[in-house]
Amino acid sequence: MDVGVQRKIDQGLGPFICRALSLFSGGRAPSETPKRILIILLSEMGSLVLGCSMFRRIREKYPQASIHAMVFEKNREILDLLEVIPPENVMTLSERSLGGLVSDSLAAIRKMRDLRFDVVIDCELFARVSSIFSFFSGAPLRVGFHRHTMEGLYRGDFINRPVLYNPYRHISDQFLALVDAIESTSVPKNKFESCADVPKAAPRLRLKEGEQVSMQKRLLGDFPAVAGKKLVLIYPSGGILPIRAWPLEYFCRTAKELIDRGHAVAIIGLPGDKGLAKTIQEHCRSPLCIDLTGYTKTIRELLVIFHFSSLLITNDGGPGQFAVMTPIRSILFFGPETPELYGPNDAATKVFFSGIACSPCLTAYNHRNSPCDGDNQCLKVIKPDTVLACALEMLWKEAVR
């Protein structure tokens, strides 16, 4: 289902439903120690990676609790790869059509009521659908971000453990605040000390025996020209938010410069990104520039390729977050969103962020609906020569370590 349609439904019907449900915010008394906890995290896959420390904190504070999660169907695989909760404890929602979403939502509500959750942690920022799920779960403790004294972005008054959204703190810290809010008696609920001592990095992917060798053999069999070359992966797509994409022309120039210096370049992405790959290949005119869009059928297969590649150059999005689960070094472009909130928790990543006056423009307050006319100067001011120099330095360091 188109993201624009989702926004319209959430903004149009969401406040009315939340207002109505707030009239019936009572429920059963909470238990002294939570036995079942549900985490609702419907955002992009990258947010699941950034939420790893939250899952660790829950397990640390409530070791006897059964932890469950609700995610969109397309994000299910990354949650399984992170291995933070048992696969059987994951509920999924399809967003391929409105009918499928409604059907899955009704089934999820029935399951939530049957499981009788003690706590629901709603990790969405200001989307209303997740808060509505938290109400219908029947859980006595409902934790979520709340507007408090801010105007707009109303999500109902039935969130009885409201956490003040803080746009100046990294999202992984704010996810931790949601866990601490379960037992907090302060207002706002997230008055706690720095989270510097909490491990933030996602766990490394556990490869199966022979998995990497098999993928290398397959890739070299299909693209023999790249044998013996350092492989640089580039992800030129902006995904569902094209405004996040570094200019395609810049990717073309960077790819050609890398090839001219003896490296191989592979364009990664979904099958729908083949047009971008074709443009880069036509610019490079070299067998060392290969198209891997749609080549991997699963995220796991992509992460296996990350294990034997030397560098990833990517727009803000899933691949940049997934990379922290592998040894690969990364260059990541931010502009419409800020790395202060969404940067990967990984020292092997170099982030480029210009911070011009209008950046970032995708926020919780506008449902990530940028007012930009498409001329994303925040990314255009990051020049290919600067990125190339950084890439070459990282490739050299990778060679000597």
C-alpha positions as CSV (number, residue, x, y, z in Angstrom):
1,M,0.0,0.0,0.0
2,D,1.4,3.4,-1.0
3,V,3.0,5.3,1.9
4,G,1.0,8.4,0.9
5,V,-2.3,6.5,1.4
6,Q,-1.0,5.3,4.8
7,R,-0.3,8.9,5.8
8,K,-3.7,10.1,4.8
9,I,-5.5,7.3,6.6
10,D,-3.4,7.9,9.8
11,Q,-3.9,11.7,9.7
12,G,-7.6,11.6,8.7
13,L,-9.0,8.8,10.8
14,G,-6.3,8.4,13.4
15,P,-7.0,11.4,15.7
16,F,-10.8,10.7,15.7
17,I,-10.3,7.0,16.7
18,C,-7.7,7.9,19.3
19,R,-10.0,10.5,20.8
20,A,-12.9,8.1,21.0
21,L,-10.7,5.3,22.5
22,S,-9.5,7.7,25.2
23,L,-13.0,7.7,26.7
24,F,-12.5,4.0,27.5
25,S,-8.9,3.9,28.8
26,G,-9.5,1.7,31.8
27,G,-8.5,-2.0,32.0
28,R,-7.3,-4.7,34.3
29,A,-4.8,-4.0,37.0
30,P,-1.1,-4.5,36.1
31,S,0.8,-7.4,37.5
32,E,3.8,-6.7,39.8
33,T,6.2,-8.3,37.3
34,P,5.4,-8.4,33.6
35,K,5.1,-11.9,32.3
36,R,4.3,-11.0,28.6
37,I,5.6,-7.9,26.8
38,L,4.7,-6.9,23.3
39,I,6.9,-4.5,21.2
40,I,5.2,-2.7,18.3
41,L,7.8,-1.5,15.7
42,L,6.3,-1.0,12.3
43,S,8.9,1.4,10.9
44,E,11.5,0.6,8.3
45,M,13.9,-2.3,8.8
46,G,16.7,0.0,10.0
47,S,14.8,0.9,13.1
48,L,14.7,-2.7,14.1
49,V,18.5,-2.8,13.9
50,L,18.7,0.4,16.0
51,G,16.3,-1.2,18.5
52,C,18.6,-4.1,19.5
53,S,19.7,-2.4,22.7
54,M,16.0,-2.1,23.7
55,F,15.5,-5.8,23.4
56,R,18.6,-6.4,25.5
57,R,17.4,-4.0,28.2
58,I,14.0,-5.8,28.4
59,R,15.7,-9.1,28.7
60,E,18.0,-7.7,31.4
61,K,15.2,-6.1,33.5
62,Y,12.6,-8.8,33.0
63,P,14.5,-12.1,32.4
64,Q,11.4,-14.3,33.0
65,A,9.1,-12.4,30.6
66,S,8.0,-13.7,27.3
67,I,8.9,-11.0,24.7
68,H,6.8,-10.7,21.5
69,A,6.9,-8.2,18.6
70,M,4.5,-6.9,15.9
71,V,6.1,-5.8,12.6
72,F,5.2,-5.4,9.0
73,E,5.5,-8.6,7.0
74,K,8.3,-7.1,4.8
75,N,10.4,-6.4,7.9
76,R,10.1,-9.9,9.4
77,E,13.3,-11.3,8.0
78,I,15.6,-8.7,9.6
79,L,14.0,-9.3,13.0
80,D,14.7,-13.0,12.6
81,L,18.3,-12.4,11.6
82,L,18.9,-10.3,14.7
83,E,17.8,-13.2,16.9
84,V,16.5,-11.0,19.6
85,I,13.2,-12.9,20.2
86,P,12.0,-16.4,19.3
87,P,10.5,-16.5,15.8
88,E,7.3,-17.9,17.0
89,N,6.7,-14.7,19.0
90,V,6.5,-12.5,16.0
91,M,3.2,-11.1,14.7
92,T,3.2,-9.7,11.2
93,L,0.9,-7.3,9.3
94,S,0.7,-7.1,5.5
95,E,0.7,-3.7,3.9
96,R,0.4,-4.8,0.3
97,S,-3.3,-3.8,0.3
98,L,-5.8,-2.1,2.5
99,G,-7.9,-5.3,2.7
100,G,-4.8,-7.4,3.7
101,L,-3.9,-4.9,6.4
102,V,-7.4,-4.9,7.8
103,S,-7.6,-8.7,7.9
104,D,-4.2,-9.0,9.5
105,S,-5.0,-6.3,12.0
106,L,-8.2,-8.1,13.2
107,A,-6.3,-11.4,13.5
108,A,-3.5,-9.6,15.5
109,I,-6.0,-8.0,17.9
110,R,-7.6,-11.4,18.6
111,K,-4.2,-12.9,19.2
112,M,-3.1,-10.0,21.5
113,R,-6.3,-10.4,23.6
114,D,-5.7,-14.2,23.9
115,L,-2.1,-13.8,25.0
116,R,-3.1,-11.2,27.7
117,F,0.0,-9.0,27.5
118,D,1.0,-7.2,30.7
119,V,2.9,-4.4,28.8
120,V,2.8,-3.1,25.3
121,I,5.7,-0.9,24.1
122,D,4.8,1.2,21.1
123,C,8.0,2.3,19.4
124,E,6.4,4.4,16.7
125,L,7.0,8.1,17.0
126,F,3.7,9.8,16.1
127,A,1.8,7.3,13.9
128,R,-1.6,6.6,15.4
129,V,-2.2,3.1,14.1
130,S,0.4,1.6,16.5
131,S,-1.2,3.4,19.5
132,I,-4.6,2.0,18.5
133,F,-3.1,-1.5,18.5
134,S,-1.7,-0.8,22.0
135,F,-5.2,0.1,23.2
136,F,-6.9,-3.0,21.7
137,S,-4.2,-5.3,23.1
138,G,-5.9,-5.1,26.5
139,A,-2.5,-4.6,28.2
140,P,-2.8,-2.7,31.5
141,L,0.5,-0.9,30.8
142,R,0.8,1.0,27.5
143,V,4.1,2.7,26.9
144,G,4.6,5.1,24.0
145,F,5.8,8.5,22.8
146,H,3.4,11.3,23.8
147,R,3.2,15.0,22.8
148,H,2.8,16.2,26.4
149,T,2.7,20.0,26.0
150,M,3.3,20.1,22.2
151,E,0.6,21.0,19.8
152,G,-0.7,18.4,17.3
153,L,0.4,14.8,16.8
154,Y,-2.3,13.6,19.1
155,R,-2.2,9.8,19.7
156,G,-4.7,9.4,22.5
157,D,-4.8,9.7,26.3
158,F,-4.8,6.0,26.9
159,I,-1.0,5.8,26.7
160,N,-0.6,5.5,30.5
161,R,3.2,5.4,30.4
162,P,3.8,8.4,28.2
163,V,7.4,9.1,27.2
164,L,8.5,12.6,26.0
165,Y,9.9,12.3,22.4
166,N,13.3,14.0,22.4
167,P,14.5,15.0,18.9
168,Y,18.0,15.7,20.2
169,R,18.8,12.1,21.4
170,H,19.6,9.1,19.2
171,I,16.6,6.9,18.6
172,S,18.3,3.9,20.2
173,D,18.5,5.9,23.5
174,Q,14.8,6.8,23.1
175,F,13.9,3.2,22.7
176,L,15.7,2.5,25.9
177,A,13.6,5.2,27.6
178,L,10.4,3.3,26.6
179,V,11.6,0.3,28.6
180,D,12.6,2.4,31.6
181,A,9.2,4.1,31.6
182,I,7.4,0.8,32.5
183,E,8.3,1.3,36.2
184,S,9.0,5.1,36.2
185,T,7.0,7.4,38.5
186,S,8.3,10.7,37.2
187,V,6.8,13.2,34.7
188,P,8.0,12.9,32.0
189,K,8.7,9.2,32.3
190,N,12.2,9.2,30.7
191,K,14.2,10.9,33.5
192,F,17.2,8.5,33.6
193,E,20.9,8.7,33.4
194,S,23.0,8.5,30.2
195,C,22.8,5.2,28.3
196,A,26.5,5.3,27.4
197,D,27.1,2.0,29.3
198,V,24.4,0.1,27.3
199,P,25.8,-1.8,24.3
200,K,24.1,-0.4,21.2
201,A,25.6,-2.4,18.4
202,A,23.5,-5.0,16.6
203,P,24.7,-8.6,16.9
204,R,26.8,-10.0,14.0
205,L,25.1,-12.3,11.6
206,R,25.9,-16.0,12.4
207,L,27.0,-17.5,9.1
208,K,26.2,-21.2,8.3
209,E,29.1,-23.5,7.4
210,G,30.1,-22.9,3.8
211,E,27.6,-20.1,3.3
212,Q,30.1,-17.4,2.4
213,V,32.2,-19.7,0.2
214,S,29.1,-20.8,-1.7
215,M,27.9,-17.2,-2.3
216,Q,31.4,-16.1,-3.5
217,K,31.5,-19.1,-5.9
218,R,28.1,-18.2,-7.2
219,L,29.0,-14.5,-7.7
220,L,32.3,-15.2,-9.4
221,G,30.7,-17.8,-11.6
222,D,28.2,-15.2,-12.8
223,F,30.7,-12.2,-12.9
224,P,34.2,-13.7,-13.5
225,A,35.6,-10.2,-14.4
226,V,35.6,-9.2,-10.7
227,A,37.8,-12.0,-9.5
228,G,40.8,-10.8,-7.6
229,K,39.4,-7.3,-7.2
230,K,38.2,-5.4,-4.1
231,L,34.5,-5.3,-4.4
232,V,32.7,-2.0,-3.6
233,L,29.0,-2.2,-3.2
234,I,26.8,0.9,-3.9
235,Y,23.2,1.4,-3.1
236,P,21.9,4.4,-5.2
237,S,18.1,4.0,-4.4
238,G,16.3,6.2,-1.9
239,G,13.7,3.4,-1.3
240,I,10.3,4.6,-0.4
241,L,11.7,8.1,0.2
242,P,13.6,9.2,-3.0
243,I,14.5,12.5,-1.4
244,R,17.1,10.6,0.6
245,A,19.1,9.6,-2.5
246,W,22.6,11.1,-3.3
247,P,22.5,12.3,-7.0
248,L,22.7,9.4,-9.4
249,E,25.3,11.4,-11.4
250,Y,27.5,11.4,-8.3
251,F,27.2,7.6,-8.0
252,C,28.1,7.2,-11.6
253,R,31.3,9.4,-11.3
254,T,32.4,7.7,-8.1
255,A,31.9,4.2,-9.5
256,K,33.9,5.0,-12.6
257,E,36.8,6.5,-10.6
258,L,36.9,3.4,-8.4
259,I,37.0,1.1,-11.5
260,D,39.7,3.3,-13.1
261,R,41.8,2.6,-10.0
262,G,41.4,-1.1,-10.3
263,H,38.5,-1.9,-8.1
264,A,35.2,-3.6,-8.9
265,V,31.8,-2.0,-8.3
266,A,28.5,-3.8,-7.7
267,I,25.1,-2.0,-7.6
268,I,22.7,-3.5,-5.1
269,G,19.0,-3.0,-4.7
270,L,15.6,-4.4,-5.4
271,P,14.5,-5.5,-8.9
272,G,12.8,-2.1,-9.3
273,D,16.2,-0.4,-9.1
274,K,17.5,-2.0,-12.3
275,G,17.0,1.4,-14.1
276,L,19.5,3.0,-11.7
277,A,22.0,0.2,-12.2
278,K,21.7,0.4,-16.0
279,T,22.5,4.1,-15.9
280,I,25.6,3.5,-13.8
281,Q,26.8,0.7,-16.0
282,E,26.3,2.7,-19.1
283,H,28.4,5.5,-17.6
284,C,31.2,3.1,-16.5
285,R,31.3,0.9,-19.6
286,S,33.3,-1.8,-17.9
287,P,32.8,-5.4,-17.0
288,L,34.0,-4.4,-13.5
289,C,30.7,-2.7,-12.9
290,I,28.1,-5.4,-12.2
291,D,24.4,-5.3,-11.6
292,L,23.3,-7.1,-8.4
293,T,19.8,-5.5,-8.1
294,G,17.4,-8.3,-7.5
295,Y,20.4,-10.7,-7.4
296,T,19.8,-11.7,-3.8
297,K,16.4,-13.1,-2.9
298,T,16.7,-12.5,0.8
299,I,18.4,-10.0,3.2
300,R,20.5,-12.9,4.5
301,E,22.0,-13.5,1.0
302,L,22.8,-9.8,0.8
303,L,24.5,-9.8,4.1
304,V,26.6,-12.8,3.1
305,I,27.9,-10.7,0.1
306,F,28.7,-7.9,2.6
307,H,31.0,-10.4,4.4
308,F,33.5,-10.7,1.4
309,S,33.0,-7.1,0.0
310,S,35.5,-4.4,0.9
311,L,33.2,-1.3,1.1
312,L,29.6,-0.2,1.0
313,I,28.6,3.3,-0.3
314,T,24.9,3.9,0.4
315,N,22.1,6.3,0.9
316,D,20.4,6.5,4.3
317,G,18.3,3.3,4.4
318,G,18.2,-0.4,5.2
319,P,21.6,-1.5,3.8
320,G,23.5,1.1,5.8
321,Q,21.9,-0.2,9.0
322,F,22.3,-3.9,8.0
323,A,26.0,-3.4,7.4
324,V,26.7,-3.2,11.2
325,M,25.8,-6.9,11.3
326,T,28.8,-7.7,9.1
327,P,32.5,-6.8,9.0
328,I,32.1,-4.4,6.0
329,R,33.1,-0.8,6.2
330,S,30.5,1.8,5.0
331,I,30.0,5.3,3.7
332,L,26.5,6.6,4.5
333,F,24.8,9.7,3.2
334,F,22.4,11.7,5.4
335,G,20.5,14.9,4.6
336,P,16.8,14.8,4.8
337,E,17.3,12.9,8.1
338,T,20.0,13.3,10.7
339,P,22.6,10.9,11.9
340,E,22.2,12.4,15.3
341,L,19.0,10.4,15.5
342,Y,19.4,7.6,13.1
343,G,23.1,7.1,12.5
344,P,24.3,3.5,12.7
345,N,25.9,2.4,16.1
346,D,29.1,1.4,14.4
347,A,32.6,2.8,14.3
348,A,33.3,1.3,10.9
349,T,30.8,3.7,9.3
350,K,31.7,7.1,7.9
351,V,28.7,9.4,7.8
352,F,28.5,12.4,5.4
353,F,26.0,15.0,6.6
354,S,26.1,18.6,5.4
355,G,23.7,20.1,7.9
356,I,22.4,23.0,5.7
357,A,19.8,25.3,7.1
358,C,16.7,23.2,6.0
359,S,18.3,19.8,7.0
360,P,16.9,17.6,8.3
361,C,13.4,18.0,6.9
362,L,12.0,14.5,7.6
363,T,10.8,14.4,11.1
364,A,8.4,12.8,13.5
365,Y,6.4,16.0,13.3
366,N,5.7,15.8,9.6
367,H,5.2,12.0,9.3
368,R,8.5,12.0,7.3
369,N,6.7,14.0,4.5
370,S,9.3,16.5,3.4
371,P,8.3,19.9,2.1
372,C,11.3,19.8,-0.3
373,D,10.7,20.4,-4.0
374,G,13.0,17.6,-4.9
375,D,16.2,19.7,-5.2
376,N,17.9,18.0,-2.2
377,Q,20.8,20.4,-1.8
378,C,21.6,18.7,1.5
379,L,23.0,15.8,-0.5
380,K,24.1,17.6,-3.6
381,V,26.7,19.6,-1.7
382,I,28.4,16.3,-0.7
383,K,30.8,16.1,-3.8
384,P,32.0,12.9,-5.4
385,D,35.7,13.9,-5.1
386,T,35.3,14.1,-1.3
387,V,33.5,10.7,-1.2
388,L,36.1,9.1,-3.5
389,A,39.0,10.3,-1.3
390,C,37.3,8.8,1.7
391,A,36.5,5.5,-0.1
392,L,40.1,5.1,-1.3
393,E,41.4,5.7,2.2
394,M,39.0,3.2,3.7
395,L,40.0,0.6,1.0
396,W,43.6,1.2,1.8
397,K,43.0,0.7,5.5
398,E,41.0,-2.4,4.8
399,A,44.0,-3.8,2.9
400,V,46.6,-3.1,5.6
401,R,44.6,-4.2,8.7
